[in-house]
Amino acid sequence: MQWQMARDMGRKMGFLDPSLINQSRHDWPLQLPDNHDKLAAGQTKKEEAIRHKLHKLAQRDVVSYLVNCLRFFDDEKIEEVLAPYNFDGHWICLYIMPKESKVLVLDSLDVDPKKYKTFMSILRVAFKNAMESHGLSFHPERKDKIAYRSYYPLPPIPLQDRPLEEMDLMNMIADLCRFTMREVINRRGEFFDHDGVLAKDDKFLPFVEWEYHRN
């Protein structure tokens, strides 16, 4: 939906998939219990060696994804990229400018940047690999480094002392369903993709024009 909004605004922007870059994606081996079947249970040194190897492989996977994205953005001449990133249950948004080798971090809690330094290191490696292996040209003075600023906090979100109850969750689900049905799936919705498969295949008419196909 964000891509469609950017297109409608005349902005050529790229987006990174948060499910492929978040903390759990590159740090999952660190969360494995010692008795996990991926580790050598009961052998501490071997456990740590295997855990370290798995951690490196997980980070490498994220680097590969980022390098492929940077190649695509370069081919498409996309100079603005948004990357939602989750760590420790908290979301931030990274505004990446590849050609400038800059990253602005938007954070509603303004947390210590050390909390997400692992991902910033991964991003630096991806920039370096993209330049060395694919000849991409980023900021000439920064070479394999990227500059990022983390002092752009979002407006604070008020905390609620009252825990969520079942009815609260049901209302949230109802709102999401209503938004999806009216604004995403419906042909007249603000975020309907008129170039997508729902718009081009008649078998989806009961979905995209659901208000006319009620039983």
N, C-alpha and C positions, 0 to 999 in steps of 0.2 A: 504493500500500500504506500509506503514511503517513496518507493521508486516511482510510482504513478503520480504521487503528489509533486515530486521534483520535476517530472516530465511536464506536468500540466503548468508548472510555474516557469518552465523554460530553463530549468537548472539541470545540467548534466552531472549527476552524482552517482557514486558507487556505494554499495553496502556490503558489509561483511556479515556472514551468517553467525550469530552469537553461539549457536549450538556447536560450532566447529572451532571456536577460539576460547571459550570460557575456561575458568580455572579448573573445573572438574575434567575438562578435556585434556589438558596438558599435565595436570598433577594427580590424576587418578591413581597411579601406582603408589603414591605416598600414603593413600588412604587404605591400602590393602591390609587386612589383619595378618598377623604373623602365621596363622594356620591356613592361609588361602592356598588353593591348589596351584596357583601360579608361582608360589614361592617354595623354597626348600624348607618345609616346616621343621622347626626344632634345631636348625643349623644357622645360627645368627649371622655369621659372616657371609654364608651363601645367600641368605635371605636379603641382606643389605646389598650384595652385589647384583642380585637379580632385580631387586627393586630399583636400584640405580640405573640399570640397563633399560628396564621398562620405562622409566621416567624419561630417559634420553630419547627413546623411540617415540614416546607420546609427544614430546616437544618437537621432534623432527616432523611429525605428521602435521602439526599446526604450522610450522615453518613452510612446509611444502604447499599447504593450502594458501598461505599468505603470498608466497612467491607467484603461484598461479594467478591469484587475484591481481597482484601488482602488474603482471604481464598483460592481463586483460584490460585493466584500467589504462595502461600505457597505450595499448593498441587502439582503444576507444577514445583516447584523449580525455579521459576523466581525471579531473584535478582535485575533486573533493570527494572524500569517502567518510561514511559514518560507520562506526563499529560499536554496537552495544556490547559491553563486557561485564560478566558477573563473577564476583569473587566473594567468598565468605557470606553468601546470601545477599550481597549488595550490588546494585547495578550502577555503572557509570557509562558515559558515552564518549567515545574518542572521535574527535573530528580530525581526520588525517588529510594532510596536503602532501601527496607523494612528491610532486615536483619541487616543493620547497623543503622537503625533508623535515616537516613540522607536524606536531601533534598537539592539539588542545584537548584537555580533559575536562569534561563537564560532570560535576559531582555534586549531588544534592546534600551530601554530608561532609564534603571537603575533607576526606580521610587522608591519612599520611600516604604519600605516593609509594612508600616502601611496601605497602600492602599489595600493590599490583606491579612491582618491579620485575617479577618473573616474566609477565607478558610483555613488558616494554623491552626486555632483553630479547625475547623471541622475535619481536617486531624489528629490532635492530638487525638481528641475524637474517631475517627475511629480506630486508632492504639490501644488505650486503650481498646475499646470494643472488638477488635479482639483478644487481649491477654486474656481478662477476660472471654469472652463467648465461645471462640473457641480454647483456649489454644495455640495460635500461639506464637512462641518464636522469639522475636526481640532482639535488642541489650540488653544484661542483665544488663548493668550499667545504662541504660537510663530509664528503667521501662516503664512508660506510656508517656514519653516525646520523642520528635523528635528534632534533631538539623538541622537547615537549614542555608544556606549561600546565601546571595543575592548579592554578589559582583562579579558575573561572567557575566558582561554585554556582549551582542552580539555587533558586529560591528554596528555603528550608521547607521540608514537608512536616507538618505538625504530627507529633506522636499521639497515638491513642492508647490510653491505659486499659480500656475495655477490650477483653479478648473477643475475637470473632466467634459468633455462634452459628449454628447450622443455617438459620434463616438468612444471616448475612451472606454466607457462601452461596446459598440458593439464589439470592437476589443478584449477586455478582454474575453467576452463571446465566441467569435470565437476561441480564444486560448485555453480556457478550453474545448470546444467541440472537437477541434482537438486533444488535448492531451488525452481526454477520449477515443475517437474513435480509436486512433492509439496505445496508450500505455497501456490502461486498458482493453478495450473490445476486441481488435484484438488479435488473438491467438499468433501472433509474437511480441506483445508488451512487454515491459520490466516488466510491472506490471500485466500482465495477470495471473489469478489464475488458474493454470492447474489442481487443485484439486476441483475447484468450480463447481457450477451448470452449468455455461455457457460452461464449457469444457466437461461436461458429458452428456448433453442432446442435441440430434441432431436437435431439433427444433430451437436451437439458432445458428445454422450454418450461417444463413444470417447475424448474428451480428458479430460472432467471425471471420468469413471469408468474411467480407462485401466487400472486394476488388474484390471477385469473383462472387458476387451476385448483382451487380449493374444492374438496369433496363435501 
